[in-house]
Amino acid sequence: MDKVAPFHHYFIPSLRQNPTKPTKVPRASVALGPSLSSPETQLSTFSLPYSWSTLSSSGTFHFFNDLKEVNDLESVKVLHARLLKMCNNWSSDSIAKSLISSYLKFGDFRAATMVFFMGFRRNYVFWSSFLNELHSCGGQTRGILEVFGVLYGKGVIFDSKVLTLVLKICATLMDSWLGLQIHAYLIKKGIDLDVYLKCALMNFYGRCCDLESANQVFIETVEKEALAWNEAIKVNLRNERWEKAMELFREMQFSFAKANGSTIAKMLQGCSKVGALEEGKQIHGYVLKFALESVLSVCNSLINMYSRNNKLELSRRVFDLMEDHNLSSWNSIISSYAARGYLNDAWDLLKEMESSHTKPDIITWNCLLSGHALHGCHKAVLTILRRMQVVGFRPNSNSVTSILQAVIELRILNFGREIHGYVIRHGLDYDVYVVTSLLDMYVKHDCLGKAHAVFNNMNNRNIVAWNTLMSGYSFKGLFEDAGKLMNGMEEEGLTPDLITWNGLISGYSMWGRGNEALALIHQIKTSGMSPNVVSWTALISGSSHNGNYRESLQFFSQMQQEGIRPNSVTISSLLRNCGGLSLLQKGKEIHCFSIKNGFIEDVFVATALIDMYSKSGNLKAAYEIFKRTGNRTLASWNCLIMGFAIYGLGKEVTSLFKEMLGAGILPDAITFTAVLSGCKNSGLVNEGWKYFDSMSSDYSIIPTIEHYSCIVDLLGRAGYLDEAWDFIQSMPLKPDATVWGALLGSCRIYKNMQLAEIAAKKLFKLEPYNSANYVLMMNLYAMSDRWGDVEHIKDLMSDIGVKNGQVWSWIQIDQIIHLFSAEDNHPDEGEIYFELYHLVSEMKKLGYKPDVKCVYQNIDDSEKKKVLLSHTEKLAITYGLIKSRSDTPIRIIKNTRICPDCHTAAKYMSLVKNREIFLRDGSRFHHFSEGKCSCNDCW
């Protein structure tokens, strides 16, 4: 916005000089131009039109009758001139208002403003209507200051009302120079400032200069009236000086001045922003004491304050106790429920609102849109969009940002392109938030070229847009392009902020380049900034996402050494690490830390805890956390369902799915992956087919390759190998390694060599360096005594350069992880084998027989039995039996699928020693107890 010319440009005698002696100017003699000549001079400057020269030849003058004949600007000027010459009482309010309207109608904004200043006694009510009429006719507020300067230059002396209004305009237009000179003039002339003028000065300084000056005006006020107290508080709140505003509010009580409803509403909004619940409650007490609960704006602010401070029940109580509800009241309570995730309650309130004859507006719909988008109900966002359009509401910029968030999560790029077209057609591309959301949508859909095109077409590229595009390149591993963008940003005069650096850190760590990401942390320090919790969390979560769990925990240790306190996102990432490594004890420690530091109420932390306990072999604890979670999101349901699925508890999985639907939560693709996994791990063939068919028919979810892989696994494990083969042939998607891997695994169970060889050939082509596929095929040949084929597979691996991956199992005893592998010997190996030999002897008495077919070496059976004893999971279980207390479960982690002999042996071990054994292998969990496994041998 261009600045108004300095004060002395308007005032001929500058305020910094001795002004000329004011002359008494006749009212409205200044109305026609800057010359401010006398009425007689004005009339002589043009000749009257014939119709006007004969209009009042009788000597009488009827202003309002003649005004009806006005049809152009010259006619208005003639009428004004005749008014000045012939009518002594021309300056009545009604005549002045009519003249102003006429000048505005024909575009002479300057003359209209002069009449307003000089024509009659102004009041604050008419000032507002004058501004509205000026703007509706195309006039600019800046022109008022120009007229003010001209008039003062001619010696017009203005009263405090005019100066108050002009100061307000200075504050609005950020014209600090003019406002400062007015204040200097007031001081120099010793003009007594009334309360309105002092409030205008505080407002001016608070907006245009510095808050200290605004507060100084208030301090220098001898008699502090209620209006001044209220303005001082609001000025501090506007500048986010919460503590100072609260201090003034307390002092105001001792002065016996009363806060008005506007101030109370603003104070409550401040409590909402900074999370000051106790102060908000005190203000609520003030509201009750002075009977301000009838002020709707105050009650609406109370609703928002309690909601923002996680006290939704108090928000509802305030709402229910209100005698009357306006549109803002309904929007406040609906927004409160939607923002906190109580979406069904938000819809119920919408029905109540409509039944009370209050029509929802665009804000109501936007509250519902943002609430559903925030809490993962992205399909519902699209439903709400259609519904609001049906009732006649056109999405605005706030609507579009929520819709684009749903587009990103649902991966529906084509619909996103339609939204992009809508934005262009309806002129919403002026909004930087909308365009940045579009940019983010294309980035998240890996359309970096299109994202860059949107970026290049942006008129006002802020740092958010730069950071969004840069993060997109960084997450794709295109660090050179990200670096070029950073250089371009600096060339345009923008300095990289912490968000810029954090995006790069996250990208490097996600791509397994943790050392370079850590180097960026140090680079932030050298640039003069301090890495914050987001910087370290980006490093930790990126490493976790890449599967570098140990590295991620090491980064957390460094973060603590730097004195940075973790936030809920950090905690969620750490819990993900513990789940990935099945570090139950470490996860429990982080759980305690979450409770102690108030993170346990965070839904993302609660979901991460469910995931951690599920993956660490404590499904009971996961379920307890889930039951205590008040606001269960789709993600928390998905985590729990997947937890039951990997334990092979298929019936519980289907029961949870039905419970989720009953709670009003719609499933997504991840939900069905979890449900189908539960069915395949439990042999529930019919149920699996039913849920697979319902994906598209009932929920409009297109099955992905993961879902097809689950069905192949489901059919294969149940022995329907031919059906699994036919299913693969009829798939609309090209089978990938997961599909062929599922078929090969099933062929091993049922020794179907024909289909196994087909699947193996596909896998050797798709994953030539995955040793697990070769080992699985060698196992199958060994089980059929086809040793020549075993040697052929070995030769094939040798030719390609594939080495057997390291097989290991580990157990944690007293905070120490004990690793067992074929390559390294454990220090207590002698003791372990001694106990194992004794244990096997006891197991054989109960019917255990070593399954020598699990050894694919061409040796005699006695040697094979010795080889079976060296399997890492047996050694780990035995060590746990030796070193752990007899009343604690044994928890084992294995990086590959457990072999049939070890699975059988684990069942006998649990029976002989009366111990629970939890074993997490490469595909699922096994819970051994009293000679049985939770998988029911369906694995």
MIVEXTI-672131 format. One line per field, with one value per residue (C-alpha): residue in one letter; x, y, z. Coordinates in steps of 0.25 Angstrom, whole numbers, plus 2048, in hexadecimal, padded with zeros to 3 digits. Layout:
! MIVEXTI-672131
res [A|...] .
x [X|...] .
y [Y|...] .
z [Z|...] .
! end
This chain:
! MIVEXTI-672131
res [M|D|K|V|A|P|F|H|H|Y|F|I|P|S|L|R|Q|N|P|T|K|P|T|K|V|P|R|A|S|V|A|L|G|P|S|L|S|S|P|E|T|Q|L|S|T|F|S|L|P|Y|S|W|S|T|L|S|S|S|G|T|F|H|F|F|N|D|L|K|E|V|N|D|L|E|S|V|K|V|L|H|A|R|L|L|K|M|C|N|N|W|S|S|D|S|I|A|K|S|L|I|S|S|Y|L|K|F|G|D|F|R|A|A|T|M|V|F|F|M|G|F|R|R|N|Y|V|F|W|S|S|F|L|N|E|L|H|S|C|G|G|Q|T|R|G|I|L|E|V|F|G|V|L|Y|G|K|G|V|I|F|D|S|K|V|L|T|L|V|L|K|I|C|A|T|L|M|D|S|W|L|G|L|Q|I|H|A|Y|L|I|K|K|G|I|D|L|D|V|Y|L|K|C|A|L|M|N|F|Y|G|R|C|C|D|L|E|S|A|N|Q|V|F|I|E|T|V|E|K|E|A|L|A|W|N|E|A|I|K|V|N|L|R|N|E|R|W|E|K|A|M|E|L|F|R|E|M|Q|F|S|F|A|K|A|N|G|S|T|I|A|K|M|L|Q|G|C|S|K|V|G|A|L|E|E|G|K|Q|I|H|G|Y|V|L|K|F|A|L|E|S|V|L|S|V|C|N|S|L|I|N|M|Y|S|R|N|N|K|L|E|L|S|R|R|V|F|D|L|M|E|D|H|N|L|S|S|W|N|S|I|I|S|S|Y|A|A|R|G|Y|L|N|D|A|W|D|L|L|K|E|M|E|S|S|H|T|K|P|D|I|I|T|W|N|C|L|L|S|G|H|A|L|H|G|C|H|K|A|V|L|T|I|L|R|R|M|Q|V|V|G|F|R|P|N|S|N|S|V|T|S|I|L|Q|A|V|I|E|L|R|I|L|N|F|G|R|E|I|H|G|Y|V|I|R|H|G|L|D|Y|D|V|Y|V|V|T|S|L|L|D|M|Y|V|K|H|D|C|L|G|K|A|H|A|V|F|N|N|M|N|N|R|N|I|V|A|W|N|T|L|M|S|G|Y|S|F|K|G|L|F|E|D|A|G|K|L|M|N|G|M|E|E|E|G|L|T|P|D|L|I|T|W|N|G|L|I|S|G|Y|S|M|W|G|R|G|N|E|A|L|A|L|I|H|Q|I|K|T|S|G|M|S|P|N|V|V|S|W|T|A|L|I|S|G|S|S|H|N|G|N|Y|R|E|S|L|Q|F|F|S|Q|M|Q|Q|E|G|I|R|P|N|S|V|T|I|S|S|L|L|R|N|C|G|G|L|S|L|L|Q|K|G|K|E|I|H|C|F|S|I|K|N|G|F|I|E|D|V|F|V|A|T|A|L|I|D|M|Y|S|K|S|G|N|L|K|A|A|Y|E|I|F|K|R|T|G|N|R|T|L|A|S|W|N|C|L|I|M|G|F|A|I|Y|G|L|G|K|E|V|T|S|L|F|K|E|M|L|G|A|G|I|L|P|D|A|I|T|F|T|A|V|L|S|G|C|K|N|S|G|L|V|N|E|G|W|K|Y|F|D|S|M|S|S|D|Y|S|I|I|P|T|I|E|H|Y|S|C|I|V|D|L|L|G|R|A|G|Y|L|D|E|A|W|D|F|I|Q|S|M|P|L|K|P|D|A|T|V|W|G|A|L|L|G|S|C|R|I|Y|K|N|M|Q|L|A|E|I|A|A|K|K|L|F|K|L|E|P|Y|N|S|A|N|Y|V|L|M|M|N|L|Y|A|M|S|D|R|W|G|D|V|E|H|I|K|D|L|M|S|D|I|G|V|K|N|G|Q|V|W|S|W|I|Q|I|D|Q|I|I|H|L|F|S|A|E|D|N|H|P|D|E|G|E|I|Y|F|E|L|Y|H|L|V|S|E|M|K|K|L|G|Y|K|P|D|V|K|C|V|Y|Q|N|I|D|D|S|E|K|K|K|V|L|L|S|H|T|E|K|L|A|I|T|Y|G|L|I|K|S|R|S|D|T|P|I|R|I|I|K|N|T|R|I|C|P|D|C|H|T|A|A|K|Y|M|S|L|V|K|N|R|E|I|F|L|R|D|G|S|R|F|H|H|F|S|E|G|K|C|S|C|N|D|C|W] .
x [800|806|808|801|809|80F|807|80D|80A|7FB|7FD|802|807|80E|80C|81B|819|811|803|7FC|7F1|7E5|7DA|7CC|7C7|7B8|7B3|7B4|7BA|7C5|7BC|7BF|7CE|7DC|7DC|7D2|7CD|7C0|7B3|7B2|7BF|7BA|7AD|7B5|7BD|7B2|7A5|798|791|784|77B|783|783|774|771|770|76D|763|76D|769|772|76D|77A|774|76A|776|77E|775|779|788|78D|79C|7A8|7A6|798|79C|7A6|79C|792|79D|7A1|792|791|79D|797|789|787|78B|788|78F|797|78C|790|786|78B|79A|797|790|79B|7A5|79D|79C|7AB|7AE|7A4|7AB|7B9|7BD|7C3|7CB|7BF|7B7|7C2|7C3|7B4|7B5|7C0|7BA|7AB|7A5|7A8|7AE|7AC|7B2|7A6|7A5|7B4|7B3|7A7|7AF|7BB|7B2|7AB|7B9|7BE|7B2|7B3|7C2|7C8|7D5|7D7|7E5|7DE|7D8|7E6|7E9|7DC|7E0|7ED|7E8|7DE|7E8|7F1|7E6|7E5|7D9|7DA|7D4|7CE|7D2|7C8|7CE|7DC|7D8|7D2|7DE|7E7|7DF|7E1|7F0|7F0|7E8|7F1|7FE|802|80B|811|803|7FF|80B|80A|7FC|800|80B|801|7F8|804|808|7FB|7F8|7EB|7E3|7E2|7D4|7D3|7D0|7DC|7E5|7E0|7E2|7F1|7F2|7ED|7F5|802|7FF|7FD|807|812|816|80D|816|811|803|804|80B|7FF|7F6|800|800|7F1|7ED|7DF|7DE|7CF|7CA|7CB|7DA|7DC|7D5|7DD|7EA|7E7|7E3|7EF|7F8|7F0|7F1|800|800|805|7FC|803|802|7F3|7F0|7F8|7F0|7E3|7E6|7EA|7DD|7D5|7DC|7D8|7C9|7C9|7C0|7C5|7BB|7B7|7C1|7CD|7C8|7C6|7D4|7DA|7D4|7D9|7E7|7E5|7E1|7EE|7F8|7F1|7EE|7E2|7E3|7E3|7D8|7D0|7D3|7CD|7C1|7BF|7C0|7B5|7AC|7AE|7AB|79F|7A6|7A2|797|7A1|7A2|7B0|7B5|7AE|7B3|7C1|7BF|7BB|7C8|7D1|7CC|7CD|7DB|7DF|7DA|7CE|7C3|7B9|7BA|7B8|7AB|7A7|7A8|7A1|795|794|793|785|787|790|794|79B|7A8|7A4|7A0|7AD|7B6|7B0|7B0|7BE|7C2|7BD|7C2|7D0|7D1|7CC|7BE|7B9|7AC|7A8|7AC|7A1|797|799|798|78A|786|78B|782|776|778|776|784|78A|798|7A1|7AF|7B6|7AD|7B1|7C0|7C0|7BB|7C4|7D1|7CD|7CB|7D8|7DF|7DB|7DD|7CF|7D3|7C8|7BE|7C4|7C0|7B2|7B1|7B6|7AB|7A0|7A4|7A4|796|791|797|7A4|7B0|7BD|7C6|7D5|7D4|7CB|7D5|7E1|7D9|7D5|7E3|7E8|7DE|7E2|7F1|7ED|7E4|7EE|7E3|7EC|7E1|7D7|7E2|7E4|7D5|7D7|7E2|7D9|7CF|7D9|7DD|7CE|7CA|7D6|7DB|7E9|7EB|7EB|7FA|7F4|7EC|7F7|801|7F7|7F7|806|806|7FC|804|811|80A|805|814|810|81C|81B|80D|810|81C|812|808|814|819|80B|80A|809|80D|817|819|822|818|817|826|827|81B|822|830|82A|824|832|838|82E|831|840|842|84B|852|845|842|84F|84C|83F|846|84F|844|83C|848|84A|83B|83F|839|842|840|839|838|82D|836|841|838|832|840|844|837|83A|849|845|83A|844|84D|857|857|865|862|855|85C|866|85A|857|865|864|857|85F|86A|85F|85B|84F|84D|847|83A|832|82C|83B|83E|831|833|840|83A|82D|834|83E|832|82B|837|838|844|83E|84C|851|844|846|854|84F|845|851|858|84B|84A|859|856|84B|83F|832|82B|81C|811|816|824|81E|815|822|829|81E|81E|82D|82A|81F|828|833|829|830|825|82C|831|823|81E|828|823|814|818|81F|812|809|812|813|805|806|7FD|7F1|7F6|7EF|7FB|803|7F8|7F8|807|806|7FC|805|811|80B|805|812|81A|811|808|7FB|7F3|7FA|7F7|7E8|7E8|7EE|7E4|7D8|7DD|7DF|7D3|7D4|7D6|7DB|7DB|7EA|7E8|7DE|7E7|7F3|7EB|7E4|7F2|7F7|7ED|7EF|7FE|7FB|7F1|7E5|7DC|7CE|7D3|7D7|7C9|7C2|7CB|7C8|7B9|7BB|7C2|7B7|7AD|7B5|7B3|7C1|7C2|7CD|7D8|7E2|7EB|7DF|7DC|7EB|7EA|7DD|7E2|7EF|7E7|7DF|7EB|7F2|7E6|7E1|7D4|7D2|7C4|7C5|7D1|7CA|7BE|7C6|7CE|7C1|7BB|7C7|7C2|7B3|7B1|7BC|7C0|7CF|7D7|7DF|7EE|7F9|7FA|7EC|7ED|7FA|7F2|7E7|7F2|7F8|7EA|7E7|7F5|7F6|7E9|7ED|7E6|7F2|7EB|7E1|7EC|7F3|7E6|7E4|7F2|7EF|7E2|7E8|7E6|7F4|801|806|812|81C|812|808|812|818|80B|809|817|815|808|80E|819|80E|807|813|80D|81A|814|80E|81A|823|81B|81A|829|82D|824|82B|839|836|82F|838|845|84D|843|849|83D|836|842|842|833|835|841|838|82D|837|83E|830|82E|83D|840|84E|853|849|84E|85C|856|850|85D|865|85B|85D|86C|86B|862|86A|85F|863|85B|856|85A|84F|84E|845|847|841|842|846|848|849|854|851|857|858|859|85E|865|871|874|874|86E|877|86D|86C|871|866|85C|85E|85F|851|84C|850|849|83D|83C|83D|831|829|82B|824|818|818|822|829|833|82F|83C|835|837|846|84A|858|85B|85F|85A|84F|857|85F|852|84D|85A|858|849|84F|857|84B|84C|83E|840|84C|846|83A|843|84B|83F|83A|848|849|83B|832|828|81C|820|81C|828|828|830|833|837|83A|835|829|82A|82C|821|82B|82D|81F|81C|827|822|815|81B|824|819|812|81E|822|814|819|812|81B|819|820|820|825|827|818|810|80F|80E|809|80D|806|803|807|7FF|801|7F8|7FA|7F3|7FE|7F9|805] .
y [800|80E|817|824|830|836|83F|84C|849|84B|857|863|869|85D|859|85A|86A|874|873|87F|885|87D|884|882|87A|879|86B|863|86F|865|85A|85D|85D|85F|86E|870|87C|884|87F|88B|887|879|87D|886|87B|874|879|872|869|86F|866|869|878|879|86F|878|886|889|88A|87E|872|864|85B|84D|850|855|849|840|846|844|83B|83E|844|852|852|84E|85A|864|85F|860|86E|873|86D|875|882|881|878|87D|86F|867|85F|856|847|842|84D|849|83A|83C|845|83A|82F|837|83A|82C|827|82F|82C|839|832|83E|847|83D|83C|84B|84C|841|848|856|855|851|84B|83D|831|824|81D|825|824|815|816|821|817|80C|815|81B|80D|808|813|810|81A|818|81A|820|82C|830|833|83B|844|845|84A|855|85A|85B|863|86D|86F|866|862|854|84F|842|83A|83D|83A|82D|829|82D|826|819|81A|81C|80F|808|80D|80B|81A|81C|829|830|82A|82F|83D|83E|839|843|84E|84A|84B|858|85F|859|854|84C|83E|837|828|825|82D|825|818|81C|81F|812|80B|813|810|801|7FF|808|80B|803|7FE|805|812|80E|809|816|81E|816|818|827|827|82D|829|81B|819|80B|80E|810|804|7FC|802|800|7F1|7EF|7F6|7EC|7E0|7E4|7E4|7D7|7DC|7D3|7D5|7E4|7E3|7DA|7E4|7EF|7E7|7E5|7F3|7F7|7F0|7F8|805|801|803|7F8|7F0|7F0|7E4|7E6|7E7|7DA|7D3|7D7|7D3|7C5|7C4|7C6|7BB|7B2|7B5|7B4|7A8|7B0|7A8|7AD|7BC|7B9|7B3|7C0|7C8|7BF|7C2|7D1|7CF|7C8|7D3|7DF|7D7|7D7|7C9|7D0|7D5|7CB|7CF|7CC|7BE|7BB|7BE|7B6|7AA|7AB|7AD|7A1|799|79E|79A|78B|78E|78A|787|795|79B|793|797|7A6|7A4|79C|7A7|7B2|7B8|7BB|7B6|7BE|7B8|7BB|7B3|7A7|7A8|7A9|79C|794|798|794|786|785|78A|780|774|772|772|76B|775|780|77B|77A|788|78C|785|78D|79A|797|793|7A0|7A8|7AD|7AA|7A5|7AF|7AC|7AD|7A1|798|79C|798|78A|789|78D|784|778|77B|77D|76F|767|765|76A|763|76A|777|774|771|77E|785|77F|782|791|793|78D|797|7A2|7A5|7A8|7A3|7AF|7AF|7A8|79D|79B|799|78E|787|787|781|775|774|772|768|760|761|766|76F|770|776|77F|784|787|78F|797|79A|79F|7A8|7AE|7B0|7B7|7BF|7B9|7B8|7C6|7BE|7BA|7AF|7A9|7A9|7A4|798|796|795|78C|783|781|77F|774|76E|76D|777|780|786|78B|790|798|79E|7A2|7A8|7B0|7B6|7BB|7CA|7CA|7BF|7BF|7B6|7AB|7A9|7A8|79F|796|794|792|787|780|77F|77C|770|76B|76B|776|77D|785|78B|78E|795|79E|7A2|7A6|7AF|7B5|7B8|7BF|7C7|7CC|7D2|7C7|7C1|7B2|7AF|7A3|79D|79E|796|78C|788|785|77E|775|772|76E|765|75E|75B|754|760|762|768|773|776|777|780|789|78A|790|799|79F|7A3|7AA|7B2|7B8|7B0|7A5|798|796|789|789|788|77C|775|776|76F|765|762|762|757|74F|750|74B|73F|744|742|741|74E|755|752|757|764|765|763|76F|777|775|779|786|789|788|783|77A|77C|773|770|76D|763|75D|75B|755|74B|747|744|73B|734|732|72C|725|72D|72B|730|73C|73E|73E|748|751|74E|753|75F|762|761|76A|775|775|76F|763|76B|76E|764|762|75E|755|74F|74D|746|73C|739|738|72E|726|724|722|716|71C|71C|71D|72B|730|72C|733|740|740|73E|74A|753|75D|761|755|759|750|74E|749|73F|73A|738|730|727|725|721|716|712|70F|707|6FE|702|703|703|70E|716|714|718|725|728|728|730|73A|73B|73C|748|750|74E|74A|741|744|73C|73A|734|72A|726|723|71C|713|710|70C|702|6FC|6FA|6F3|6EB|6F3|6F1|6F4|700|705|704|70B|717|718|718|723|72C|731|72E|734|73E|742|73E|739|72D|72F|725|723|71E|715|70F|70C|704|6FC|6F9|6F6|6EC|6E6|6E4|6DD|6D3|6DA|6DB|6D9|6E4|6ED|6EB|6EE|6FA|6FF|6FD|705|711|71E|722|71C|713|718|711|711|709|6FF|6FE|6FA|6EF|6EA|6EA|6E2|6D8|6D5|6D1|6C8|6C4|6C8|6C8|6CC|6D9|6DB|6DB|6E5|6EE|6ED|6F0|6FD|701|6FE|708|713|712|70C|70F|70B|6FF|6FB|6F6|6ED|6E8|6E5|6DD|6D5|6D1|6CC|6C4|6BF|6BA|6B2|6AD|6B4|6B7|6B9|6C5|6CA|6CB|6D1|6DC|6DE|6DF|6E9|6F2|6F1|6F5|701|705|703|6FF|6F9|704|704|6FC|701|701|709|70B|716|712|71D|729|721|71B|70D|70A|6FC|6F9|6EE|6F7|6FB|6F2|6F7|6F8|6EF|6E5|6D9|6DB|6DD|6D0|6C9|6CE|6CC|6BD|6BB|6C2|6BA|6AD|6B2|6B6|6A9|6A2|6AA|6A6|6B0|6AB|6B4|6B7|6B4|6B9|6C7|6C5|6C7|6C1|6B3|6AC|6A1|6A3|6A3|6AE|6B5|6B4|6BB|6C6|6C8|6CA|6D6|6DE|6EC|6EC|6E0|6E5|6F3|6EC|6E3|6EF|6F6|6EA|6EA|6F9|6FE|6FD|6F1|6FA|703|700|6FD|707|703|70B|704|70A|6FE|6F5|6EB|6DD|6D2|6CA|6D6|6DA|6CC|6CC|6DA|6D4|6C8|6D2|6DA|6CD|6C7|6D4|6DA|6E7|6F1|6F3|6FF|6FD|708|702|709|708|707|705|6F7|6F6|6E8|6E4|6D6|6CF|6D7|6E3|6EF|6EC|6DF|6DA|6E3|6EA] .
z [800|7FC|807|809|806|813|81C|817|809|80D|816|810|81D|823|831|833|830|836|82F|82A|832|830|827|829|81D|81A|81B|80E|807|805|7FE|7F0|7EE|7F4|7F1|7FC|7F6|7FA|7F5|7EC|7E5|7E4|7DD|7D3|7CE|7C6|7C0|7C4|7BB|7B5|7BD|7CA|7C7|7C6|7D1|7DD|7D6|7E0|7EA|7F2|7F4|7F7|7F9|7F9|7ED|7E5|7E9|7E2|7D5|7D7|7CC|7CC|7D4|7CE|7D3|7E1|7E1|7DC|7E7|7F1|7ED|7ED|7FB|800|7FA|7FD|809|817|81E|813|81C|822|824|81A|80F|812|811|804|7FE|802|7FC|7EF|7EE|7F0|7E6|7DB|7E0|7E6|7F3|7F7|7F7|7FF|809|80B|80D|817|81F|81E|81C|829|837|834|83D|83D|838|82B|82A|828|81E|816|815|810|806|801|7FF|7F8|7EE|7EB|7F4|7FC|80B|807|801|80E|814|807|80A|819|815|80B|815|821|817|815|824|828|836|839|845|84C|845|838|83D|843|836|82E|838|836|827|829|831|826|81B|823|821|82D|829|828|835|83C|837|83C|84A|84A|846|851|85B|856|856|864|85F|86A|865|868|86A|85B|856|860|85C|84D|851|858|84C|842|84A|84C|83D|837|841|84D|858|863|85E|85E|86C|870|86B|874|880|87E|87E|88C|88C|887|882|87F|870|871|87A|86F|864|86B|86D|85F|859|861|85D|84E|850|857|864|86C|87A|879|875|881|88A|885|886|895|898|891|89C|8A7|8A0|8A0|891|889|87D|872|86A|85F|868|86F|862|85E|86B|86A|85C|862|86C|860|859|864|86B|878|87E|88C|888|87E|88A|892|887|886|895|891|886|890|89B|892|88A|87D|879|871|868|85C|858|866|867|859|85D|86A|862|859|865|86C|85F|85C|86A|868|871|868|872|878|86A|869|876|873|866|86C|877|86D|86C|85D|852|846|839|83F|84C|844|83B|848|84E|841|83F|84D|84B|83D|840|84C|843|849|83B|83E|848|83F|835|840|843|835|835|842|83B|82F|838|840|832|832|824|823|81B|814|821|827|81B|81C|82A|826|81B|823|82F|826|81E|82B|831|825|820|812|80A|813|80E|800|805|80C|800|7F8|802|804|7F5|7F5|7FF|7F7|7FD|7F4|7FA|7FF|801|80F|809|7FE|808|80F|802|7FD|80A|808|7F9|7FE|808|7FE|7F3|7E9|7E0|7D5|7DF|7E4|7D6|7D5|7E2|7DC|7D0|7DA|7E1|7D4|7CF|7DC|7DE|7EB|7E6|7EC|7FA|7FD|806|7FB|7F1|7FB|7FE|7EF|7EF|7FA|7F3|7E7|7EF|7F7|7EA|7E5|7DA|7DC|7CE|7D0|7DE|7D8|7CE|7D9|7E0|7D4|7D2|7E0|7E1|7F0|7F3|802|80A|80C|7FD|7FC|807|802|7F4|7FA|804|7F8|7F1|7FE|801|7F3|7F5|7EB|7F4|7E9|7E4|7F3|7F4|7E7|7ED|7FA|7F2|7EA|7F7|7FC|7EF|7F1|7FE|807|812|814|821|82A|822|816|81D|824|816|811|81E|81D|80E|811|81D|815|80A|814|814|823|824|81A|821|82E|827|823|832|834|828|82E|83A|831|82A|838|83B|845|841|848|84B|83D|837|840|83E|82F|831|83A|832|825|82A|830|823|81B|825|82C|83A|842|83B|83E|84D|84D|847|852|85C|855|856|865|866|85F|86A|860|865|85D|858|855|846|84C|856|84B|842|84E|851|842|844|850|849|83D|846|850|85B|865|871|86A|865|873|877|86D|871|87F|879|871|87E|886|87B|877|86A|86C|869|85B|851|849|855|859|84B|84B|859|853|848|851|85A|84F|848|855|859|863|85C|86A|86D|85F|861|86E|868|85D|867|86F|862|862|854|84C|83E|832|833|842|83D|832|83B|845|83A|834|841|843|834|836|842|839|841|835|83D|846|839|833|840|841|833|836|842|83A|831|83C|841|834|82F|820|81C|813|80A|816|81F|814|814|823|822|816|81E|82A|821|81A|827|82D|820|81F|810|80F|818|810|803|808|80D|800|7F8|801|7FF|7F1|7F3|801|803|7F5|7F8|7EC|7F1|7F0|7EE|7FD|7FD|7F2|7F8|805|7FD|7F6|804|80A|7FF|7FF|80E|80E|803|7F8|7EF|7E2|7E6|7EA|7DC|7D5|7DD|7D9|7CB|7CC|7D4|7CD|7D3|7CF|7DA|7E1|7EB|7F6|7EE|7E9|7F7|7FD|7F3|7F5|804|803|7F9|804|80E|804|7FC|7EF|7E6|7D9|7DE|7E7|7DB|7D3|7DF|7E1|7D3|7D4|7E1|7DC|7D1|7DA|7E5|7E0|7ED|7F7|7FE|805|7F8|7F5|803|803|7F6|7FB|807|7FE|7F6|802|808|7FB|7FC|7EF|7F2|7E4|7E3|7F0|7EB|7DE|7E6|7EE|7E0|7DB|7E8|7E6|7D7|7DB|7E7|7F1|7FF|80A|813|821|829|838|844|850|85E|868|877|881|877|86F|861|85E|850|84A|83C|834|832|841|84E|85A|867|86E|863|86B|876|86B|864|871|875|867|866|874|86F|862|86A|872|866|85F|86B|867|859|852|845|83E|830|828|81B|820|81D|80F|810|80A|817|81F|829|835|830|82C|83A|83F|835|83A|848|843|83D|843|848|851|857|85A|861|869|86D|872|87A|881|884|886|891|891|891|885|877|86D|861|855|848|83B|82E|825|825|830|82B|82E|838|840|840|845|84F|855|858|860|867|86C|871|878|87F|880|87A|870|864|85A|84D|842|835|828|825|832|841|847|856|85B|868|86E|862|858|84F|84C|83D|83E|835|82A|826] .
! end
